[in-house]
Amino acid sequence: MGRGKIRELPPKILSFIIILTLLIMVFFFWVSYHYIKPFPPKSLVMATGMEGGAFAFYGERYKQILARDNIRLDLRFTSGAVENLRLLKNKTHEVEVGFVQGGIARAEPISNLVSLGNLTYSPLWVFYRGNIIFDDLSQLKGKSIAIGPEGSGVQKFARDLLKAANVIGSETVLHEISYIDAYNEIKEGRLDAIMAFGTADNQFILRLLKEKDIRLMNFSQVEAYTRLFPDLSHVVLPRGILDPSKRFPASDVHLLSPKVDLIIHKDLHPALVYLLLKASVEIHSKAGWVHKAGEFPSVSKQDFSISEQAQRFYRSGGSSLYDYFPFWAATFIDRMIILLIPLGVIIIPLIGILPWIYTWQNRSKYYRWYRELGNIEKEITERMQPENIENLQARLDSIEEAVSKIHVSIAFYDELFILKEHIHMVRRQLSCLEKGEGPSAASGS
């Protein structure tokens, strides 16, 4: 059958194809609603850090940016990166995103969490009281040192660094207290030193930098520590960065710093991941005290595997759909593309196969009679004087009766007409044999 005839489908068949296609689409949309999740949740929870700290400040920035697209970001204050990681690991998913410093999770692989990249440096600040200049942690031996509360990232690094510097011992007193309590203690002389993480947005760090009787340690062996602790980087607080008019600080200050990663659950909705990535660029791409503009966000060395979506985002940017459509519409279209590709793989071949099925359905009604008629014709040709002409006549009558009851679409009328003509031709051959004229006489009549 020609291609033109395949296209001449009757209304019933077209309706069947359309209904079947719609049913498949409905099924796929149902699957998408339950499993592909075309629309993101309206809220998510972020673990930040201590109130007044840099993580808490960043959390507020993320909250403001996500609110533009009507996504509510609930902030949970914590003692720091260690507690953030513990909350993220919790299978209840109470916290879906959080700040974690590099090196905190190195000891244990966590398969359900991924990173959206490095956000910034979070330098380790070592403040101390006294007139003597300290340039190494070993000089803090026998001192009273605040190392941050339990669950904070600074406490984990502080203990490791102080141990490497041979500071931890019976004479040294370590205090697991908050930054606020540590500030009050050192101001009143009951504390000798404070170890803290923070950025330019950390109010606690800013207050300590402005205190005249409190000094900031300038690490003289900073490169040695970065070799011993690969998760720490050597960063420089440039001369005059805090107050150029007063040349404060008076010289470059060498510090140790881990990088801060934005960690999420692997199954977080892609639309929310996109918003977090976009917000991270807006917040962290500017220059800071110890890094240049454009240095962050980045996807350098990580404790966690990098989200595939984050890799695509940093490589080629986000989906252009969000540049032309409202957030909810772009999200729906973006998720539907994931659905429509496999749907097209099913629907397009199905549409192509259905006409052939339809053709086979019509031709199967009379093809068997073509074969039967061919057998009769073969007997007539091979046996010039068949012994049982009446039997062949009866078989031919049976074929003709069956063919007369066949109903096919208009597109197949010509083939059915040819079959009927063939029946009449074979009947003439039988008639000629009956008269003793031979089958060739029928073709010439």
C-alpha positions in Angstrom: 0.0 0.0 0.0 1.3 3.5 -0.9 2.3 6.2 1.5 -0.6 8.3 0.3 -3.1 5.6 1.3 -1.5 5.2 4.7 -2.3 8.9 5.3 -5.9 8.5 4.3 -6.9 7.3 7.8 -10.7 7.3 8.6 -12.0 9.4 11.5 -12.3 6.4 13.8 -8.7 5.4 13.4 -7.6 9.1 13.9 -9.7 9.3 17.0 -8.2 6.1 18.3 -4.6 7.4 17.7 -5.4 10.8 19.4 -7.1 9.1 22.4 -4.2 6.7 22.9 -1.7 9.5 22.6 -3.6 11.6 25.2 -3.9 8.6 27.6 -0.1 8.1 27.3 0.5 11.8 27.9 -1.8 11.8 30.9 0.1 8.8 32.3 3.4 10.5 31.9 2.2 13.8 33.4 0.9 11.8 36.4 4.3 10.2 36.7 6.0 13.6 36.5 3.8 15.0 39.2 4.6 12.2 41.6 8.2 11.5 40.7 9.7 14.2 38.5 8.1 17.0 40.7 7.5 19.8 38.1 6.9 22.4 40.9 9.4 23.0 43.7 8.5 23.2 47.4 7.7 26.7 48.6 10.2 26.5 51.5 13.4 24.9 52.6 15.6 25.0 55.7 19.2 26.2 55.9 21.7 25.5 58.7 23.8 28.6 59.2 25.9 29.2 62.3 26.1 31.3 65.4 24.0 34.5 65.6 26.1 37.4 64.5 28.6 35.2 62.6 29.4 35.2 58.9 27.3 32.1 58.2 24.2 33.8 59.8 24.9 36.9 57.7 25.1 34.8 54.5 21.9 33.0 55.5 20.0 36.3 55.6 21.3 37.2 52.2 20.2 33.9 50.7 16.8 34.4 52.4 16.3 37.8 50.8 17.3 36.6 47.3 15.1 33.5 47.4 12.2 35.6 48.6 12.2 37.3 45.2 10.8 34.1 43.7 8.4 33.5 46.6 10.6 30.8 48.2 10.7 30.9 52.0 14.1 30.1 53.4 14.0 29.2 57.1 17.3 29.8 58.9 18.4 27.6 61.7 21.1 29.0 64.0 23.7 26.4 65.0 27.1 26.2 66.8 28.9 25.8 63.4 29.9 23.6 60.6 30.1 20.3 62.6 26.5 20.7 63.8 25.5 21.8 60.3 26.9 18.6 58.9 25.2 16.5 61.6 21.8 18.1 60.7 22.3 17.6 57.0 23.1 13.9 57.5 19.9 13.4 59.4 17.5 11.3 57.3 14.5 13.3 58.5 15.6 16.0 56.1 14.8 18.7 58.7 17.7 20.7 57.2 18.2 20.6 53.4 21.1 23.0 52.9 23.9 24.3 55.0 27.4 25.8 55.2 30.3 23.4 55.9 34.0 24.2 55.9 36.3 22.0 53.8 37.9 19.3 55.9 35.1 18.8 58.3 33.6 15.7 56.5 36.9 14.3 55.1 36.9 11.3 57.4 33.5 9.9 56.4 32.1 9.6 52.9 28.4 10.7 52.8 26.5 9.6 49.7 23.3 11.5 50.2 25.0 15.0 50.2 26.5 17.0 47.4 28.3 20.3 47.1 27.3 23.4 45.1 30.8 24.6 45.2 33.2 26.7 47.3 31.7 29.9 48.4 34.5 31.8 50.1 37.5 31.6 52.4 36.7 31.6 56.2 40.1 32.6 57.7 41.2 31.4 61.1 41.8 34.4 63.3 43.9 34.0 66.4 43.5 37.0 68.8 45.6 37.3 71.9 46.2 39.7 74.8 49.6 41.2 75.7 52.5 43.3 74.4 54.6 40.4 73.2 54.2 39.7 69.4 53.2 36.1 68.7 53.7 34.7 65.2 53.0 31.0 65.9 50.6 28.8 67.7 53.4 27.2 69.8 53.7 30.4 71.7 50.2 29.9 73.2 51.4 26.9 75.3 50.2 27.3 78.9 47.6 29.9 77.9 43.9 30.0 78.4 42.4 29.7 74.9 38.8 29.9 73.6 38.3 27.4 70.7 34.6 27.8 70.0 31.6 25.8 71.2 31.0 22.1 70.7 29.8 21.5 67.2 31.7 24.4 65.7 34.1 24.0 62.8 36.7 26.2 64.5 37.0 23.8 67.5 37.8 20.8 65.2 40.6 22.7 63.4 41.8 24.4 66.6 42.4 21.1 68.4 44.3 19.7 65.4 46.4 22.8 64.9 47.2 23.2 68.6 48.1 19.5 68.8 50.5 19.9 65.9 52.1 22.9 67.6 52.5 20.9 70.8 50.3 23.3 72.7 47.8 20.9 74.2 48.9 19.8 77.6 48.2 20.1 81.3 49.2 23.7 81.4 47.0 24.9 78.5 43.3 25.4 79.2 40.9 25.2 76.3 37.5 26.8 76.7 34.5 25.6 74.6 32.5 28.8 74.7 30.7 31.0 72.2 32.3 34.0 70.5 30.3 36.4 72.5 31.3 34.9 75.8 34.9 34.7 74.5 34.9 38.4 73.7 33.7 39.3 77.1 36.2 37.0 78.8 39.2 38.3 76.9 38.1 41.9 77.5 38.0 41.3 81.2 41.4 39.6 81.3 40.2 36.1 82.1 41.2 34.7 78.7 44.5 34.9 76.9 43.6 34.0 73.3 40.7 33.3 71.0 40.6 31.1 67.9 37.7 31.9 65.5 36.6 31.6 62.0 35.0 34.5 60.2 34.9 36.8 57.2 34.4 40.6 56.8 30.8 40.1 57.6 31.4 38.7 61.1 30.7 41.4 63.6 32.6 39.5 66.3 35.8 39.6 64.2 35.3 43.3 63.4 35.0 44.1 67.1 38.2 42.3 68.0 40.1 43.9 65.2 39.2 47.3 66.6 40.3 46.5 70.1 43.6 48.3 70.9 44.8 45.9 73.6 44.1 42.8 71.5 46.5 41.6 68.8 46.0 39.5 65.7 48.5 36.7 65.1 50.5 36.9 61.9 51.5 33.3 61.1 55.2 33.1 60.2 55.0 29.4 59.4 51.8 29.5 57.4 53.1 27.5 54.5 54.2 24.7 56.9 50.7 24.4 58.3 49.2 24.2 54.8 51.4 21.2 54.0 50.4 19.5 57.3 46.8 20.4 56.8 45.8 20.3 53.1 42.3 21.6 53.8 43.8 24.9 54.9 45.0 27.6 52.4 47.5 30.4 52.9 45.6 33.7 52.6 46.8 37.2 53.1 45.0 40.1 54.8 46.5 43.0 52.7 48.1 46.0 54.3 45.5 48.8 54.7 42.5 46.6 53.7 40.6 47.5 56.9 41.4 51.2 56.8 43.6 52.5 54.0 43.7 56.0 55.4 45.3 54.7 58.6 47.3 51.9 56.9 45.5 49.4 59.0 46.8 46.8 59.2 50.3 48.2 59.1 51.6 45.2 57.1 50.3 42.1 55.3 48.9 39.5 57.8 49.4 35.9 56.8 46.5 33.6 57.9 45.2 30.1 57.5 41.8 29.5 56.0 39.6 26.6 54.9 37.0 27.1 52.1 33.3 27.2 52.9 31.1 24.9 50.9 27.4 25.0 50.3 26.1 21.5 50.9 22.7 20.2 49.9 20.7 17.0 49.9 21.3 15.2 46.6 17.5 15.0 46.0 16.8 18.7 46.5 14.5 20.0 43.8 16.6 21.2 40.8 14.7 24.5 40.7 15.7 25.3 44.3 19.3 24.2 43.4 19.3 26.7 40.5 18.1 29.5 42.8 20.8 28.7 45.4 23.5 28.6 42.7 22.3 31.9 41.3 22.2 33.5 44.8 25.7 32.2 45.5 27.1 34.0 42.5 25.3 37.2 43.5 26.6 37.0 47.1 30.1 35.5 46.8 31.5 36.7 43.5 32.6 40.1 44.9 36.1 40.8 46.3 36.7 40.1 50.0 39.4 40.8 52.5 41.5 37.8 51.4 40.2 37.0 47.9 39.8 38.8 44.6 36.5 39.4 42.7 35.5 36.4 40.6 37.5 33.9 42.6 34.3 32.5 44.1 32.1 30.5 43.8 34.3 27.8 42.5 34.4 24.0 42.2 38.0 23.3 43.3 39.0 20.6 45.8 35.9 19.3 47.7 35.1 16.9 50.5 31.8 16.1 48.7 31.1 15.3 45.1 30.0 18.3 43.1 26.4 18.4 42.1 26.0 17.7 38.3 23.7 20.6 38.1 26.4 22.9 39.7 29.0 21.6 37.3 26.7 22.5 34.3 25.9 25.9 35.9 29.5 26.9 36.3 30.5 25.6 32.9 27.7 27.0 30.8 25.5 29.1 33.0 21.9 28.4 34.1 18.9 27.6 31.9 17.9 30.5 29.7 14.3 29.8 30.4 14.6 31.7 33.7 15.7 34.8 31.7 12.4 34.9 29.7 9.8 33.3 32.0 8.6 33.7 35.6 10.3 31.3 38.0 7.3 29.0 38.3 6.8 28.8 34.5 10.5 28.3 33.7 10.6 25.6 36.3 7.6 23.8 34.9 9.0 24.0 31.3 12.4 22.9 32.4 11.0 19.8 34.2 8.6 19.0 31.4 11.5 18.9 28.9 12.9 16.0 31.0 9.5 14.3 30.6 8.8 15.1 26.9 12.0 13.6 25.6 11.2 10.0 26.6 7.5 10.7 25.9 8.5 11.7 22.3 10.6 8.6 22.0 7.4 6.6 22.6 4.8 8.7 20.9 6.6 9.4 17.6 7.3 5.7 16.8 3.8 4.9 18.0 2.2 7.4 15.6 4.4 5.9 12.8 3.5 2.3 13.6 -0.3 2.8 14.0 -1.0 3.3 10.2 0.9 0.1 9.5 -1.1 -1.7 12.1 -4.2 -0.3 10.6 -3.1 -1.5 7.1 -2.3 -4.9 8.4 -5.7 -5.1 10.1 -7.5 -4.4 6.8 -5.4 -6.6 4.6 -5.5 -9.5 7.0 -9.2 -9.8 6.2 -8.6 -10.9 2.6 -5.0 -12.0 2.3 -5.9 -15.6 3.4 -8.4 -15.7 0.5 -5.6 -14.6 -1.9 -3.6 -17.6 -0.8 -6.6 -20.0 -1.1 -7.4 -18.7 -4.6 -3.7 -19.1 -5.5 -3.9 -22.8 -4.5 -7.0 -23.4 -6.7 -5.3 -21.6 -9.7 -2.2 -23.7 -9.2 -4.2 -26.9 -9.3 -5.9 -25.8 -12.5 -2.5 -25.0 -14.1 -0.7 -28.1 -13.1 -3.5 -30.5 -13.7 -5.0 -29.7 -17.1 -7.9 -32.2 -16.5 -8.8 -32.0 -12.9 -10.8 -35.0 -11.7 -13.0 -33.0 -9.4 -14.2 -29.8 -10.9 -17.2 -29.7 -8.7 -15.0 -29.6 -5.6 -13.0 -26.7 -7.0 -16.2 -24.9 -7.9 -17.4 -25.4 -4.3 -14.2 -24.1 -2.9 -14.4 -21.1 -5.2 -18.0 -20.4 -4.2 -16.9 -20.5 -0.5 -14.1 -17.9 -1.2 -16.5 -15.7 -3.1 -19.1 -15.8 -0.4 -16.5 -15.0 2.3 -15.0 -12.1 0.3 -18.5 -10.6 -0.3 -18.9 -10.3 3.5 -15.6 -8.5 4.0 -15.8 -4.8 5.1 -12.7 -2.6 4.6 -12.0 1.1 4.6 -12.3 3.0 1.3 -8.5 3.1 1.0 -8.5 -0.7 0.4 -11.5 -0.9 -2.0 -9.2 -1.3 -5.0 -7.4 -4.3 -3.5 -10.6 -5.9 -2.6 -12.0 -5.2 -6.1 -8.8 -6.9 -7.6 -9.4 -10.0 -5.5 -13.0 -10.2 -6.7 -11.8 -9.9 -10.3 -9.3 -12.6 -9.7 -12.1 -14.9 -8.4 -14.1 -14.3 -11.6 -11.0 -15.0 -13.7 -10.4 -18.4 -11.9 -14.1 -19.2 -12.3 -13.7 -18.7 -16.1 -10.7 -21.0 -16.1 -12.8 -23.7 -14.4 -15.6 -23.1 -16.9 -13.2 -23.6 -19.8 -11.8 -26.8 -18.3 -15.3 -28.1 -17.8 -16.0 -27.5 -21.5 -12.6 -29.1 -22.4 -11.1 -25.9 -23.8 -8.2 -25.6 -21.3 -7.4 -22.7 -18.9 -5.6 -20.6 -21.6 -8.9 -20.0 -23.3 -10.2 -18.1 -20.3 -7.4 -15.6 -20.4 -8.2 -14.9 -24.0 -12.0 -14.5 -23.6 
